[in-house]
């Protein structure tokens, strides 16, 4: 009868969801206008009685208007912002998640630049690890940052690699595929140097075997002047040999058994400091996403 116009009372969508004070202003202004309309409608003689009747009507109208305004009950569309940050060097990854925990937007930020990382859309954050050591010879620790994301339904995702070189003032942003493998069920902890990150690839070189059904190839990743790269660390592969030997002794499937034997021989070569096979390199995927300035 009286017509409710939220903007007339200073109530917008953002104010409705974020500023309770505007709701108080809205209600007092509406009540004043309702009483004014009641006086005009009935005349002064019956004003008091009509106001008593109008108040319940006003409360019903107020409740309905707040309920029907855009965003009033839109809790399912809430977006949460998270920030992963390294102070020195100054670099951060900010990402927005929907109510299901899926990333809808992600940005890598430095003091000099900001880039959207679209590869993370639809994924969920798992964990991250930081490795500090001097790469470019200026006695300032450089950074290798591995950040892992996955899709819970597909049990797959990506590792985001961020390599920061202080003297060269460069930031390498790369990605590698991530999948659950049988290594995820192995409780053994592998000791690594402080300048080395482990990367469990999704597959076994020179085979079609991959994912959760197999023990895939493990790479040692280091930051170089050209970005993150596979640099074999003999001590790491020495630790992997007895584990893989145990796997081979219990594996009944002939295809898997043969693949593990070949992988064991490659681990043995790497533990002795020998050059990796070509198939070991071709099995590794590290895609360059961006090269950002640091200063």
GUDREN-244370 format. One record per residue (C-alpha): x, y, z. Coordinates in steps of 0.02 Angstrom, whole numbers, padded with zeros to 5 digits, always signed. Layout:
XYZ;...
//
This chain:
+00000+00000+00000;+00140+00120+00048;+00275+00051-00069;+00450+00005-00005;+00600+00076-00096;+00764+00024-00009;+00874+00153-00096;+00759+00293-00035;+00803+00244+00143;+00990+00232+00110;+00998+00042+00109;+01099-00040-00030;+01148-00221-00060;+01321-00200+00016;+01253-00105+00164;+01122-00237+00194;+01253-00374+00208;+01395-00279+00287;+01331-00124+00381;+01200-00157+00516;+01191+00030+00558;+01109+00068+00391;+00971-00054+00435;+00931+00048+00592;+00921+00209+00489;+00815+00118+00362;+00691+00057+00494;+00670+00226+00580;+00645+00317+00415;+00520+00187+00356;+00421+00197+00520;+00415+00387+00506;+00350+00376+00327;+00224+00242+00373;+00153+00350+00515;+00150+00502+00401;+00054+00404+00270;-00065+00340+00403;-00105+00518+00460;-00137+00574+00284;-00244+00423+00248;-00357+00431+00404;-00348+00609+00469;-00296+00672+00640;-00448+00607+00734;-00404+00423+00713;-00216+00440+00702;-00174+00361+00870;-00280+00206+00838;-00213+00187+00662;-00033+00202+00722;-00064+00058+00843;-00125-00045+00696;+00011+00015+00579;+00159-00039+00688;+00129-00228+00663;+00105-00196+00477;+00269-00099+00475;+00362-00243+00558;+00296-00366+00430;+00346-00251+00288;+00519-00222+00361;+00550-00409+00381;+00491-00444+00204;+00596-00304+00129;+00757-00360+00215;+00724-00540+00165;+00693-00497-00017;+00837-00377-00040;+00981-00447-00146;+01113-00534-00042;+01012-00540+00120;+01018-00730+00131;+01156-00760+00005;+01275-00850+00124;+01312-00989-00001;+01398-00862-00116;+01518-00801+00019;+01698-00786-00040;+01844-00805+00080;+02012-00724+00042;+02173-00811+00095;+02351-00747+00081;+02511-00850+00081;+02656-00734+00112;+02846-00731+00117;+02919-00575+00197;+03097-00583+00130;+03093-00584-00017;+02925-00496-00022;+02809-00607-00123;+02633-00669-00087;+02495-00775-00162;+02318-00713-00129;+02171-00822-00177;+01982-00816-00157;+01885-00974-00112;+01700-01007-00131;+01593-01093+00002;+01654-01263-00057;+01837-01216-00036;+01871-01203-00223;+01980-01063-00287;+01889-00936-00396;+02034-00814-00418;+02220-00814-00374;+02351-00679-00390;+02539-00684-00364;+02602-00516-00301;+02773-00437-00286;+02823-00257-00246;+02838-00227-00434;+02704-00332-00516;+02544-00432-00495;+02487-00578-00604;+02330-00683-00603;+02366-00871-00594;+02219-00947-00687;+02289-01124-00673;+02228-01129-00492;+02044-01098-00532;+01933-01238-00464;+02071-01313-00355;+02098-01315-00166;+02253-01271-00068;+02344-01419+00014;+02512-01362+00081;+02669-01265+00041;+02856-01279+00076;+02992-01147+00068;+03177-01175+00031;+03301-01032+00060;+03479-01034-00005;+03598-00926-00107;+03590-00964-00293;+03651-00806-00381;+03803-00772-00273;+03753-00611-00183;+03751-00694-00010;+03565-00656+00005;+03453-00810+00022;+03352-00844-00134;+03185-00933-00125;+03112-01092-00199;+02929-01101-00148;+02823-01255-00186;+02634-01231-00163;+02519-01381-00190;+02337-01380-00246;+02218-01519-00292;+02043-01561-00349;+01965-01671-00216;+01849-01759-00339;+01984-01804-00465;+02127-01825-00340;+02234-01720-00455;+02298-01543-00465;+02460-01446-00483;+02616-01394-00391;+02651-01210-00412;+02838-01171-00410;+02895-00994-00368;+03081-00960-00386;+03146-00791-00326;+03323-00735-00370;+03376-00581-00271;+03527-00517-00369;+03447-00550-00538;+03282-00477-00473;+03182-00612-00561;+03036-00721-00509;+03004-00882-00603;+02826-00950-00592;+02806-01130-00652;+02685-01275-00630;+02694-01464-00628;+02552-01591-00629;+02505-01669-00464;+02417-01834-00434;+02396-01953-00289;+02514-02102-00307;+02557-02251-00198;+02697-02147-00124;+02564-02051-00027;+02537-02206+00080;+02722-02229+00120;+02763-02160+00294;+02952-02155+00265;+03027-01980+00272;+03165-01943+00147;+03304-01827+00209;+03344-01690+00084;+03470-01547+00081;+03398-01376+00124;+03414-01322-00058;+03316-01469-00129;+03129-01501-00149;+03056-01672-00191;+02933-01686-00333;+02830-01845-00347;+02783-01850-00530;+02619-01932-00584;+02700-02068-00691;+02844-02189-00723;+02963-02147-00867;+02939-02242-01031;+02774-02320-00974;+02589-02282-00970;+02581-02316-00783;+02528-02169-00678;+02424-02106-00533;+02367-02194-00377;+02398-02369-00446;+02588-02352-00451;+02747-02292-00367;+02794-02152-00486;+02963-02070-00518;+03028-01949-00387;+03130-01798-00442;+03245-01683-00343;+03208-01502-00390;+03325-01356-00360;+03318-01172-00402;+03444-01120-00535;+03480-00955-00623;+03360-01018-00758;+03221-01063-00637;+03168-01226-00550;+03251-01378-00628;+03286-01563-00601;+03459-01579-00523;+03494-01758-00462;+03547-01771-00280;+03637-01939-00256;+03602-01953-00069;+03414-01941-00098;+03415-02084-00224;+03521-02189-00106;+03379-02175+00021;+03249-02223-00110;+03339-02381-00165;+03294-02495-00017;+03113-02435-00022;+03096-02475-00206;+03185-02641-00182;+03051-02689-00055;+02914-02636-00178;+02989-02745-00315;+02998-02897-00201;+02810-02892-00167;+02744-02834-00336;+02647-02974-00426;+02594-02881-00583;+02722-02911-00721;+02702-02739-00802;+02726-02648-00638;+02868-02764-00587;+02966-02729-00747;+02936-02542-00732;+02997-02539-00551;+03154-02637-00597;+03197-02509-00733;+03162-02367-00612;+03272-02452-00481;+03417-02457-00604;+03395-02272-00643;+03390-02230-00456;+03551-02329-00437;+03634-02231-00577;+03578-02066-00502;+03640-02119-00329;+03812-02141-00408;+03809-01969-00488;+03780-02029-00666;+03684-01932-00799;+03495-01965-00805;+03420-02058-00952;+03329-01958-01085;+03164-02041-01037;+03186-01978-00859;+03194-01799-00924;+03048-01819-01044;+02940-01889-00904;+02961-01726-00806;+02843-01581-00839;+02885-01407-00774;+02788-01277-00872;+02839-01094-00865;+02691-00985-00823;+02771-00815-00798;+02935-00721-00772;+02906-00572-00657;+03018-00427-00607;+03062-00417-00422;+03116-00235-00413;
//
